[in-house]
């Protein structure tokens, strides 16, 4: 049975309303879930800072105790240096812990007792140091042998260890909540895609049926007015192209839609405006459409619809990248580290070999220090770190000169090893030195593909390994990324668990 114009309009309006309702539901749910993910992520950051502050304070007190005992035993000023350095840092560590713990009542109520124990411990340490300085080394040794210092340190370990243990539990729960929200967001995307496909499928069926009716009508008109044949052919071709655009859009939705954005509403408005133009052409019935109607319909099909479809594709791809980045960093925090002996030189040479053909294309060169260390760490994390840094150097090389990459290392004693990745690329402006490590943030001219994830991922990996990464760079002169890596990750893990 042929479909009437009124039925076509009524069906189209119903499908548009259904599609708008579905999009509003998807956008609302997605925004809510994204807000939950952001909330969980912010809480994870706060809890991690509390834990880091507690661990730093405990480590500083241990350094102070180590320096005090070395000075008491030897009487030499050089052994006292760790004590003096730690003494200068304790107040700042206490202040940071107090600030970070203020947002958590369970932690904040422990701060007065921790401060009291720290004061007692520092007094006990100072008493022995003063005794040695005044020539009473025997008395200082006697004081050290008492249980006073050990008991104070045990109490501090208990207090700070409880905070770190509770923070670990909170971090684990936060990661689980974040992953759940991200999973719910993915399911929302899938359900939304199905709903949109259903709406588009209904629209495609109606358009196809109406197109068939138009073809039948065209054949009938051929016998009445041969002069209309060309215009009917053009009209049919336009409808077929419009139908193909709808089918291509359905394909894009089926394969690429991940997380609808608020801007999708703009795409709905564009479709609605385009439909008005096409209706002016399609619903002309036996009255020949005007030239303006034909031009407007052509413009809608050839310009407006493709532009809107391209916009939605790029927006959803962007959202998918953001979700995947959050999941990737969340998984990094939960992955169990495989601690083993790692030859840094071999690892970097392997990474360099993987990108050597790209470097050679610009007559570039990679220089690797022969004195790179061997450490106890997680091989997979280090491979990802080094690979990201090589890729970053290649991506942002200067077109004005051949690429030069050098990797060097130095032993900083207790601080661990410092590994420096230096390139002569485009460089980074001073105000962006910290920005480049932020998630989804990039610096400089945005002429290279990327989501602003790589360096944030590298910093997350380095901190999971007990180290860190900073950048030294001058715009137009090149960049040096400085990695601080502990020699033995197992000791860092045990220290954090103590």
Secondary structure, 3 states (H helix, E strand, C coil): CCCCHHHHHHHHHHHHHHHHHHHHHHHHHHHHHHHHHHHHHHHHHHHHHHHHHHHHHHHHHHHHHHHHHHHHHHCCHHHHHHHHHHHHHHHHHHHHHHHHHCCCHHHHHHHHHHHHHHHHHHHHHHHHHHHHHCCCHHHHHHHHHCCHHHHHHHHHHHHHHHHHHHHHHHHHHHHHHHHHHHHHHHHHHHHHHHHHHHHHHHHHHHHHHHHHHHHHHHHHHHHHCHHHHHHHHHHHHHHHHHHHHHHHHHHHHHHHCCCCCCCHHHHHHHHHHHHHHHHHHHCCCCCCCCHHHHHHHHHHHHHHHHHHHHHHHHHHHHHHHHHHHHHHHHHHHHCCCCEEEEEHHHHHHHHHHHHHHHHHHCCCEEEECCCCCEEEEEHHHHHHHHHHHHHHHHHCCCCCCCCEEEEEEEECHHHCEEEEEEECCCCCCHHHCCHHHCCCCCCCCCCCCCCCCHHHHHHHHHHHCCCEEEEEEECCCEEEEEEEECCEHHHHHHHHHC
